[in-house]
Amino acid sequence: PLCGRHDSQFPHPSTQMKLILLPTLLAALSLTTFAQVPPARPAPTAAIPGAQPKLAPGEFEWNPERSPDGPLLVVCSIDDQMLYAYRNGVQIARSTVSTGRKGKRTPTGVFTILQRKVDHESSIYKGAKMPYMQRLTWSGIAMQAGELPGYPASAGCIRLPLKFSELIYGEMKNGSTVVLTKKTSTPSKSASPASILMKSEARNPADLSI
């Protein structure tokens, strides 16, 4: 009988189901395989740890409350034209400076304050006022208040903003340490390093050659 015979012109029901589902499966596979993955967004640039905003010439920051007591260390970067003050290793202040111009370079090294004077007048440059002078050498190098044009312009001294000079003067004393640095500086050797201090002490403090 015909009902008991499968006509080869008509696909088997299970084959029909497979043929119906095949396009759907292919479409799904195509979407899965060839779907465009959106490009990853670049990670935001992280701020440099410890970076501080740049100060304009004549500007400074003063935060002594960060470390109220303890020894003070002053570091001046000639390259950056910046001075930093640290107490107990904590930065309590920073200021723009103007160091020695070409031909009158500010020396580098570790210095101690030899002499201090609120109202000082240069004996080298007659009539030149040097408010809040703190002497670093007997040959004419000191920290003082002065004009800050934004570049090295002094005769070798470290010029500071007037108000900052007053503030840092109040925190320092004879014997306080000041480090003057430059990236191109190289260490030097001495057969008798103590002689540097001995020569400084041997000079007559009354000789204000600055």
C-alpha positions in Angstrom: 0.0 0.0 0.0 1.1 3.6 -0.7 0.8 4.6 2.9 3.4 2.1 3.9 5.9 3.3 1.3 8.2 6.2 1.7 8.3 8.2 -1.6 11.8 9.3 -2.4 10.5 12.5 -3.8 9.5 13.8 -0.4 12.2 14.1 2.3 11.8 12.2 5.6 10.3 14.4 8.3 13.5 14.4 10.4 15.4 15.5 7.3 12.9 18.3 6.7 13.4 19.5 10.3 17.2 19.5 9.8 16.9 21.5 6.6 14.6 24.1 8.3 17.0 24.6 11.2 20.2 24.7 9.1 19.9 28.3 8.0 19.2 29.5 11.5 22.2 27.6 12.9 24.5 29.0 10.1 23.3 32.6 10.8 23.9 32.2 14.6 27.4 30.7 13.9 28.2 33.6 11.6 27.2 36.2 14.2 29.2 34.5 16.8 32.3 34.0 14.7 32.4 37.2 12.7 30.9 39.7 15.1 33.1 42.7 15.4 34.5 43.2 18.8 34.7 46.9 19.7 38.3 48.2 20.1 39.4 48.4 23.7 39.7 52.0 25.0 43.2 53.1 26.0 43.7 53.2 29.7 43.7 56.7 31.1 47.2 58.1 31.6 48.0 57.9 35.3 49.5 61.0 37.1 53.1 60.7 37.9 53.4 59.9 41.6 54.7 62.9 43.6 54.4 65.3 40.7 53.8 68.9 41.7 52.2 71.7 39.7 54.7 74.1 38.1 55.0 77.5 39.8 55.3 80.8 37.9 58.3 83.0 38.5 58.0 84.6 42.0 55.5 82.0 43.3 56.1 79.7 46.3 54.4 77.3 48.6 54.8 77.4 52.4 53.4 74.5 54.5 55.5 74.3 57.8 52.6 72.5 59.5 53.4 69.3 57.6 56.4 68.9 59.9 56.6 71.5 62.7 59.8 70.4 64.4 63.1 68.9 63.5 66.2 69.6 61.4 65.8 71.6 58.2 67.5 70.8 54.9 67.3 73.2 51.9 67.9 71.9 48.4 68.2 74.2 45.3 67.9 72.7 41.8 69.8 75.0 39.4 68.4 73.1 36.4 64.8 73.5 37.5 65.3 77.0 39.1 63.5 75.7 42.2 64.3 75.5 45.9 62.8 72.9 48.3 62.8 72.9 52.1 62.6 69.6 54.0 62.1 69.0 57.7 62.6 65.5 59.0 62.5 64.4 55.3 59.1 66.0 54.7 58.8 68.8 52.2 57.4 71.9 53.9 58.1 74.5 51.3 59.2 75.1 47.7 59.9 78.3 45.8 61.0 79.5 42.4 64.5 81.0 42.3 67.0 82.8 40.0 70.6 81.5 40.2 73.8 82.7 38.5 73.7 83.8 34.9 76.3 82.7 32.2 79.8 83.7 33.4 78.5 84.0 37.0 77.5 80.4 37.6 76.2 79.4 41.0 78.5 76.7 42.4 77.2 73.2 43.3 77.8 71.2 46.5 76.9 71.0 50.1 77.1 74.3 52.1 76.3 75.6 55.5 75.0 79.0 56.5 78.0 81.0 57.5 76.4 84.4 58.3 72.9 85.9 58.3 71.7 89.5 58.0 68.2 90.8 57.5 69.3 94.1 56.0 72.6 93.6 54.0 74.3 95.7 51.3 76.8 94.2 49.0 80.4 95.3 49.3 81.2 94.0 45.8 78.2 95.6 44.0 78.1 98.9 45.8 74.6 99.9 46.9 73.0 96.5 45.9 70.5 95.6 48.6 70.4 91.9 49.7 67.4 91.5 52.1 67.4 88.4 54.3 71.0 87.5 53.2 72.2 84.0 54.3 75.8 83.6 53.3 77.0 80.2 51.8 80.6 81.1 50.9 83.1 83.9 51.9 83.6 84.5 48.2 80.3 86.1 47.5 77.5 83.4 47.3 74.4 83.7 49.4 70.6 83.2 49.5 68.7 86.5 49.4 65.6 88.2 48.2 65.7 89.5 44.7 64.2 89.8 41.2 63.0 86.5 39.6 62.6 86.8 35.9 62.1 83.1 35.3 65.7 82.2 34.3 69.2 82.4 35.8 70.0 86.1 36.1 72.0 86.7 39.3 75.7 87.2 39.8 75.9 83.8 41.5 73.6 84.2 44.4 70.3 82.4 44.9 67.5 84.9 44.5 64.2 84.2 46.3 60.8 85.9 46.5 60.9 88.6 49.2 58.2 87.0 51.4 59.6 83.5 51.0 63.1 84.9 51.9 61.6 86.2 55.1 59.8 83.0 56.0 62.8 80.7 55.3 65.1 83.1 57.1 63.0 82.6 60.2 63.4 78.8 60.0 67.2 78.7 59.4 70.3 79.5 61.5 74.0 79.6 61.2 75.1 76.0 60.4 71.9 75.1 58.5 72.6 72.8 55.5 72.0 74.0 51.9 72.6 71.7 48.9 73.0 73.3 45.5 72.5 70.7 42.7 72.9 70.5 38.9 72.3 67.4 36.7 75.7 67.8 35.0 77.6 68.1 38.3 80.1 65.3 39.0 81.6 64.5 42.4 85.1 65.6 43.2 87.7 64.2 45.6 89.8 65.9 48.1 92.8 64.6 50.0 91.8 66.7 53.0 88.0 67.3 52.8 88.0 68.9 56.3 90.2 71.7 55.0 87.1 73.2 53.2 85.5 73.9 56.5 88.7 75.0 58.1 89.3 77.6 55.4 85.8 78.9 55.8 86.3 79.3 59.6 89.7 80.9 59.1 88.2 83.8 57.2 87.4 86.9 59.2 83.5 87.0 59.5 83.8 90.8 59.5 85.0 90.5 55.9 81.7 91.0 54.1 83.0 90.2 50.6 79.6 89.8 49.0 
